[in-house]
Amino acid sequence: MKKSKGLVATEIQRLAQANGVSAERDGLSRMALTITCLAGDSVSLDSVEQMLINLKRKGALSKSQAFDLQRRYVIEKRKAKEIPGG
Protein backbone atom coordinates (compact mmCIF):
# COMPACT_ATOMS: atom_id res chain seq x y z
CA MET A 1 0.00 0.00 0.00
CA LYS A 2 1.45 3.35 -1.07
CA LYS A 3 1.51 6.18 1.47
CA SER A 4 -0.51 9.22 0.50
CA LYS A 5 1.07 12.61 0.88
CA GLY A 6 -0.28 14.82 3.60
CA LEU A 7 -1.93 18.16 3.09
CA VAL A 8 1.02 20.12 4.48
CA ALA A 9 3.54 18.20 2.36
CA THR A 10 1.43 18.88 -0.73
CA GLU A 11 1.18 22.58 0.19
CA ILE A 12 4.98 22.80 0.50
CA GLN A 13 5.51 20.99 -2.80
CA ARG A 14 3.09 23.33 -4.58
CA LEU A 15 4.84 26.38 -3.09
CA ALA A 16 8.18 24.99 -4.25
CA GLN A 17 6.90 24.34 -7.75
CA ALA A 18 5.32 27.80 -7.99
CA ASN A 19 8.63 29.38 -6.93
CA GLY A 20 10.93 27.23 -9.07
CA VAL A 21 12.44 25.52 -6.03
CA SER A 22 13.55 21.90 -5.88
CA ALA A 23 14.57 19.56 -3.08
CA GLU A 24 18.15 19.49 -4.34
CA ARG A 25 20.83 20.32 -1.78
CA ASP A 26 23.06 23.23 -2.68
CA GLY A 27 26.67 23.68 -1.62
CA LEU A 28 25.69 25.36 1.65
CA SER A 29 23.36 22.49 2.58
CA ARG A 30 26.02 19.90 1.75
CA MET A 31 28.58 21.78 3.84
CA ALA A 32 26.15 22.03 6.78
CA LEU A 33 25.48 18.28 6.55
CA THR A 34 29.22 17.53 6.52
CA ILE A 35 29.88 19.74 9.55
CA THR A 36 26.95 18.16 11.40
CA CYS A 37 28.29 14.67 10.68
CA LEU A 38 31.81 15.64 11.76
CA ALA A 39 30.35 16.92 15.03
CA GLY A 40 28.92 13.46 15.62
CA ASP A 41 25.33 14.54 15.12
CA SER A 42 22.84 13.03 12.74
CA VAL A 43 20.35 15.15 10.82
CA SER A 44 18.38 13.62 8.02
CA LEU A 45 16.09 15.92 6.06
CA ASP A 46 13.53 14.48 3.71
CA SER A 47 12.77 16.13 0.38
CA VAL A 48 9.88 18.19 1.78
CA GLU A 49 12.06 19.60 4.58
CA GLN A 50 14.81 20.43 2.08
CA MET A 51 12.23 22.24 -0.08
CA LEU A 52 11.28 24.32 2.96
CA ILE A 53 14.90 25.31 3.50
CA ASN A 54 15.31 26.18 -0.16
CA LEU A 55 12.07 28.22 -0.17
CA LYS A 56 13.31 30.20 2.84
CA ARG A 57 16.73 30.78 1.28
CA LYS A 58 15.12 32.01 -1.93
CA GLY A 59 13.03 34.49 0.04
CA ALA A 60 9.72 32.88 -0.91
CA LEU A 61 8.92 32.37 2.79
CA SER A 62 9.53 34.50 5.84
CA LYS A 63 11.18 32.91 8.85
CA SER A 64 7.85 32.67 10.67
CA GLN A 65 6.12 31.15 7.63
CA ALA A 66 8.89 28.55 7.27
CA PHE A 67 8.74 27.68 10.99
CA ASP A 68 4.95 27.36 10.88
CA LEU A 69 5.05 25.06 7.85
CA GLN A 70 7.83 23.00 9.45
CA ARG A 71 5.83 22.67 12.68
CA ARG A 72 2.69 21.61 10.81
CA TYR A 73 4.68 19.17 8.64
CA VAL A 74 6.32 17.49 11.66
CA ILE A 75 2.92 17.10 13.33
CA GLU A 76 1.54 15.63 10.11
CA LYS A 77 4.44 13.15 9.86
CA ARG A 78 3.99 12.05 13.49
CA LYS A 79 0.28 11.47 13.01
CA ALA A 80 0.96 9.44 9.86
CA LYS A 81 3.34 7.19 11.83
CA GLU A 82 0.66 6.57 14.46
CA ILE A 83 -1.79 5.28 11.85
CA PRO A 84 -1.16 1.66 10.77
CA GLY A 85 0.03 1.71 7.16
CA GLY A 86 0.56 5.51 7.37
Residue, then its C-alpha position, 0 to 999 in steps of 0.5 A: m500500500k502506497k503512502s498518501k502525501g499529507l496536506v502540508a507536504t502537498e502545500i509545501q511541494r506546490l509552493a516549491q513548484a510555484n517558486g521554481v524551487s527543488a529539493e536538491r541540496d546546494g553547496l551550503s546544505r552539503m557543507a552544513l550536513t558535513i559539519t553536522c556529521l563531523a560533530g557526531d550529530s545526525v540530521s536527516l532531512d527528507s525532500v519536503e524539509q529540504m524544499l522548505i529550507n530552499l524556499k526560505r533561502k530564496g526568500a519565498l517564505s519569511k522565517s515565521q512562515a517557514f517555521d509554521l510550515q515545518r511545525r505543521y509538517v512534523i505534526e503531520k508526519r507524526k500522526a501518519k506514523e501513528i496510523p497503521g500503514g501511514 
